[in-house]
Amino acid sequence: MSFRRSRYFLGEAFRGLIRNRLMSFASVLTVASCILIVSVFYALVANIDFFLQQLEGGISITVIIYNDVDAAGVINLGEQIRTIEYVSDVHYVSHQQAFEIAMEAFEDPEIFYGILPENFPRSFNIEIVDIQYHDTVLAALSSLSNMGIERVMHAQNVVRMVTTVSNMVRWISGSLIFVLAGVSIIIITNTIRITVSARQVEINIMKYVGATDWFIRWPFLIEGILIGVIGSLLPVIIVWSGYAQVIRIVQEGMPLVEFIEFRPGHEIFIILFPFVIFLGALIGIIGSGASIRRHLHV
């Protein structure tokens, strides 16, 4: 595409935006609303996933061993646990290690005066490859209960709650994005259609003198892309600039959240920014393409 032709297409696209500025403004606002929802929910889902990653390191499954299990039985049990699918690592905690861990948890070691290390149970701390396999590993451990397992300690309810919240946020965000994207496409289609209708005679003349469909179509497609891109830039810039402030307000207003680590803003927006620009441009292309198709048949 030559520079002269590109300049012509861009000029026509901008003239179309200005000529129907009220509808163009409505289209930009609608796209911006859609992208704002996308941006906010993506930041929310990204932080929930980040929180789940932190839980994976903090939530482990602990297998308590009966005291009457001998050393050979403990070794055999550990080997069986390591063969369970989705188990990434297994750490054995002896009587002495459990005693030392308990002492470190309290500031006054005299509390444990007269208590022998043998009073603290031996255990296996199990790490899994992904928190979503938590229940699967628990089910596999239940089949080893006759090998000396006294009880299994876990945070199954916490895992299920966080996973449920994560899935619910994804479902809500996906539904809202789908609905708002559809509304955006409809409004952009009407915006471009007004421009096309106003230039119908000109389009017919261009067709009769031999102009190709793509030569006629390009200005309207660019107009739709401009609406989509402009509508994408505004909300993502707003969310980007306010992300750190929102985290600070949340941490100051909710003391329990103060110790939760949030995902850094640059990790979110390095993915979000190009995605929303692409999404906005795609919405604009679909809307403009749908509006001009039937006007090219003369």
C-alpha positions as CSV (number, residue, x, y, z in Angstrom):
1,M,0.0,0.0,0.0
2,S,1.5,3.3,-1.1
3,F,2.0,6.3,1.2
4,R,-0.4,8.4,-0.8
5,R,-3.1,5.8,-0.6
6,S,-2.5,5.2,3.1
7,R,-2.8,9.0,3.7
8,Y,-6.1,9.0,1.8
9,F,-7.5,6.1,3.8
10,L,-6.5,7.7,7.2
11,G,-7.9,11.1,6.1
12,E,-11.2,9.5,5.2
13,A,-11.3,7.6,8.5
14,F,-10.7,10.7,10.6
15,R,-13.3,12.7,8.6
16,G,-15.8,9.9,9.3
17,L,-15.1,10.1,13.0
18,I,-15.5,13.9,13.1
19,R,-18.6,13.8,10.8
20,N,-20.4,11.5,13.2
21,R,-18.6,12.5,16.4
22,L,-21.6,11.9,18.7
23,M,-21.9,8.3,17.6
24,S,-18.2,7.9,17.5
25,F,-18.0,9.2,21.1
26,A,-20.7,6.7,22.1
27,S,-18.8,3.9,20.4
28,V,-15.5,4.9,22.2
29,L,-17.3,4.9,25.5
30,T,-18.8,1.5,25.0
31,V,-15.5,0.0,24.0
32,A,-13.9,1.7,26.9
33,S,-16.5,0.2,29.2
34,C,-15.8,-3.3,27.8
35,I,-12.0,-2.9,28.1
36,L,-12.3,-1.4,31.6
37,I,-14.1,-4.5,32.7
38,V,-11.5,-6.7,31.0
39,S,-8.6,-4.7,32.7
40,V,-10.1,-4.8,36.2
41,F,-11.0,-8.4,36.1
42,Y,-7.7,-9.4,34.5
43,A,-5.9,-7.7,37.3
44,L,-8.1,-9.4,39.9
45,V,-7.7,-12.9,38.3
46,A,-3.9,-12.3,38.0
47,N,-3.7,-11.5,41.7
48,I,-5.9,-14.5,42.6
49,D,-3.5,-16.8,40.6
50,F,-0.6,-15.1,42.3
51,F,-2.2,-15.8,45.7
52,L,-2.7,-19.4,44.7
53,Q,1.0,-19.7,43.8
54,Q,1.8,-18.4,47.2
55,L,-0.6,-20.9,48.8
56,E,1.1,-23.7,46.9
57,G,4.3,-22.9,48.8
58,G,2.6,-22.4,52.1
59,I,0.0,-25.1,52.1
60,S,1.4,-28.6,52.3
61,I,0.0,-32.0,53.3
62,T,1.3,-33.4,56.5
63,V,1.2,-37.2,57.2
64,I,1.5,-38.1,60.9
65,I,3.1,-41.5,61.5
66,Y,2.2,-43.8,64.4
67,N,4.9,-44.1,67.1
68,D,5.0,-47.9,66.8
69,V,6.1,-47.9,63.2
70,D,9.8,-49.0,62.9
71,A,12.5,-47.3,60.8
72,A,12.0,-49.7,57.9
73,G,8.2,-49.0,57.9
74,V,8.9,-45.3,57.8
75,I,11.2,-45.7,54.9
76,N,8.7,-47.8,53.0
77,L,5.9,-45.4,53.6
78,G,8.0,-42.5,52.4
79,E,8.8,-44.4,49.2
80,Q,5.1,-45.1,48.6
81,I,4.2,-41.4,49.1
82,R,6.9,-40.4,46.6
83,T,5.3,-42.6,43.9
84,I,1.9,-40.8,44.2
85,E,1.1,-38.8,41.1
86,Y,1.4,-35.0,41.4
87,V,3.7,-35.2,44.5
88,S,6.7,-33.0,43.8
89,D,8.7,-33.5,47.1
90,V,8.5,-35.3,50.4
91,H,10.3,-34.1,53.6
92,Y,10.7,-36.4,56.6
93,V,10.5,-34.8,60.0
94,S,11.9,-36.8,62.9
95,H,11.0,-36.7,66.6
96,Q,14.0,-34.3,67.2
97,Q,13.2,-32.1,64.3
98,A,9.5,-31.8,65.3
99,F,10.7,-30.9,68.8
100,E,13.0,-28.2,67.6
101,I,10.3,-26.7,65.3
102,A,8.0,-26.5,68.2
103,M,10.6,-24.8,70.4
104,E,11.3,-22.2,67.6
105,A,7.6,-21.4,67.5
106,F,7.6,-20.2,71.1
107,E,9.7,-17.4,72.6
108,D,10.0,-19.2,76.0
109,P,11.8,-22.6,75.6
110,E,11.2,-23.4,79.3
111,I,7.6,-24.4,78.3
112,F,9.1,-27.6,77.0
113,Y,11.1,-28.4,80.1
114,G,10.7,-32.1,80.9
115,I,9.2,-32.9,77.5
116,L,11.1,-35.5,75.4
117,P,11.5,-35.2,71.6
118,E,9.8,-38.6,71.4
119,N,6.6,-37.0,72.5
120,F,6.4,-35.2,69.2
121,P,5.2,-37.3,66.3
122,R,7.2,-38.1,63.2
123,S,5.7,-36.9,59.9
124,F,6.1,-36.4,56.2
125,N,5.5,-33.0,54.7
126,I,4.3,-33.4,51.2
127,E,4.5,-30.8,48.4
128,I,2.4,-31.1,45.3
129,V,3.1,-29.8,41.8
130,D,-0.2,-27.7,41.7
131,I,-2.8,-26.8,44.2
132,Q,-5.5,-28.1,42.0
133,Y,-4.3,-31.7,42.6
134,H,-4.7,-31.3,46.4
135,D,-7.8,-33.6,46.6
136,T,-6.2,-36.2,44.2
137,V,-3.2,-36.6,46.5
138,L,-5.4,-36.8,49.6
139,A,-7.4,-39.6,47.9
140,A,-4.2,-41.5,47.1
141,L,-2.9,-41.1,50.7
142,S,-6.1,-42.7,52.1
143,S,-5.1,-45.9,50.3
144,L,-1.9,-46.0,52.3
145,S,-3.6,-45.6,55.7
146,N,-2.7,-49.2,56.7
147,M,1.0,-48.5,56.3
148,G,1.3,-46.6,59.6
149,I,-0.5,-43.3,58.9
150,E,-2.1,-42.0,62.0
151,R,-3.8,-39.0,60.4
152,V,-3.4,-36.6,57.5
153,M,-3.3,-32.8,58.2
154,H,-4.3,-30.5,55.3
155,A,-6.0,-27.2,54.4
156,Q,-8.5,-28.7,52.0
157,N,-11.3,-26.2,52.9
158,V,-9.0,-23.2,52.2
159,V,-7.8,-24.7,48.9
160,R,-11.4,-25.3,47.8
161,M,-12.6,-21.8,48.8
162,V,-9.8,-20.1,46.9
163,T,-10.2,-22.3,43.9
164,T,-14.0,-21.7,43.9
165,V,-13.5,-17.9,44.1
166,S,-10.9,-18.0,41.3
167,N,-13.3,-20.0,39.0
168,M,-16.2,-17.7,39.8
169,V,-14.3,-14.5,39.0
170,R,-13.1,-16.0,35.7
171,W,-16.7,-17.0,34.8
172,I,-18.2,-13.6,35.7
173,S,-15.4,-11.7,33.9
174,G,-15.7,-13.9,30.8
175,S,-19.5,-13.4,30.7
176,L,-19.3,-9.6,31.2
177,I,-16.6,-9.3,28.5
178,F,-18.7,-11.3,26.0
179,V,-21.8,-9.2,26.6
180,L,-20.0,-5.8,26.5
181,A,-18.0,-6.9,23.5
182,G,-21.2,-7.7,21.7
183,V,-22.7,-4.3,22.7
184,S,-19.6,-2.5,21.5
185,I,-19.7,-4.3,18.1
186,I,-23.4,-3.3,17.7
187,I,-22.8,0.4,18.4
188,I,-19.6,0.5,16.3
189,T,-21.6,-1.1,13.5
190,N,-24.3,1.6,13.7
191,T,-21.7,4.3,13.8
192,I,-20.0,3.1,10.7
193,R,-23.3,2.4,9.0
194,I,-24.3,6.1,9.4
195,T,-21.1,7.1,7.7
196,V,-21.6,4.6,4.9
197,S,-25.2,5.7,4.4
198,A,-24.1,9.3,4.2
199,R,-21.6,8.4,1.5
200,Q,-23.8,5.8,-0.4
201,V,-23.9,7.9,-3.6
202,E,-20.2,8.4,-3.5
203,I,-19.6,4.7,-2.9
204,N,-21.9,3.8,-5.9
205,I,-20.0,6.2,-8.1
206,M,-16.6,4.7,-7.0
207,K,-17.9,1.2,-7.7
208,Y,-19.1,2.2,-11.2
209,V,-15.8,3.7,-12.1
210,G,-13.9,0.6,-11.1
211,A,-12.9,1.0,-7.5
212,T,-12.3,-2.3,-5.7
213,D,-14.3,-3.3,-2.7
214,W,-11.1,-3.1,-0.5
215,F,-10.4,0.4,-1.7
216,I,-13.8,1.4,-0.5
217,R,-13.7,-0.7,2.6
218,W,-10.3,0.4,4.0
219,P,-11.4,3.9,5.4
220,F,-14.3,2.4,7.3
221,L,-12.1,-0.4,8.7
222,I,-9.5,2.1,9.8
223,E,-12.3,4.2,11.4
224,G,-13.5,1.1,13.3
225,I,-9.9,0.3,14.4
226,L,-9.4,3.9,15.6
227,I,-12.6,3.7,17.7
228,G,-11.5,0.4,19.2
229,V,-7.9,1.4,19.9
230,I,-8.9,4.8,21.4
231,G,-11.5,3.0,23.5
232,S,-8.9,0.6,24.7
233,L,-6.2,3.1,25.6
234,L,-8.3,5.2,28.0
235,P,-9.3,2.5,30.5
236,V,-6.0,0.6,30.5
237,I,-4.2,3.8,31.2
238,I,-6.6,4.6,34.1
239,V,-6.2,1.1,35.6
240,W,-2.4,1.2,35.1
241,S,-2.1,4.5,36.9
242,G,-4.5,3.6,39.7
243,Y,-3.3,0.0,40.3
244,A,-0.7,0.8,43.0
245,Q,-3.0,3.2,44.7
246,V,-5.8,0.7,44.9
247,I,-3.5,-1.9,46.5
248,R,-2.3,0.6,49.0
249,I,-5.9,1.6,49.9
250,V,-6.9,-2.1,50.3
251,Q,-3.9,-2.9,52.5
252,E,-4.4,0.1,54.7
253,G,-8.2,-0.4,55.0
254,M,-8.0,-4.2,55.6
255,P,-5.3,-5.0,58.1
256,L,-5.6,-8.8,57.4
257,V,-4.6,-8.1,53.8
258,E,-1.5,-6.2,54.7
259,F,0.6,-9.3,54.7
260,I,-0.7,-10.6,51.4
261,E,1.7,-10.0,48.5
262,F,0.1,-8.7,45.3
263,R,1.4,-9.2,41.8
264,P,3.6,-6.3,40.6
265,G,1.9,-4.0,38.2
266,H,4.5,-4.4,35.4
267,E,3.9,-8.1,35.3
268,I,0.2,-7.5,34.7
269,F,0.3,-4.7,32.2
270,I,3.1,-6.2,30.0
271,I,0.5,-8.8,29.1
272,L,-2.7,-6.7,29.5
273,F,-1.7,-3.7,27.4
274,P,-1.1,-5.4,24.0
275,F,-4.1,-7.8,24.6
276,V,-6.6,-5.0,25.2
277,I,-5.3,-3.0,22.2
278,F,-5.7,-6.1,20.0
279,L,-9.2,-6.7,21.5
280,G,-10.3,-3.2,20.9
281,A,-9.0,-3.2,17.3
282,L,-10.7,-6.6,16.7
283,I,-14.0,-5.3,18.0
284,G,-13.6,-2.2,15.7
285,I,-12.8,-4.4,12.7
286,I,-15.8,-6.7,13.3
287,G,-18.2,-3.8,13.8
288,S,-17.0,-1.8,10.7
289,G,-16.7,-4.9,8.5
290,A,-20.3,-5.9,9.3
291,S,-21.7,-2.5,8.6
292,I,-20.2,-2.0,5.2
293,R,-20.6,-5.5,3.7
294,R,-24.1,-5.0,2.3
295,H,-23.4,-1.5,1.0
296,L,-20.7,-2.8,-1.4
297,H,-23.3,-4.7,-3.5
298,V,-24.6,-2.2,-6.0
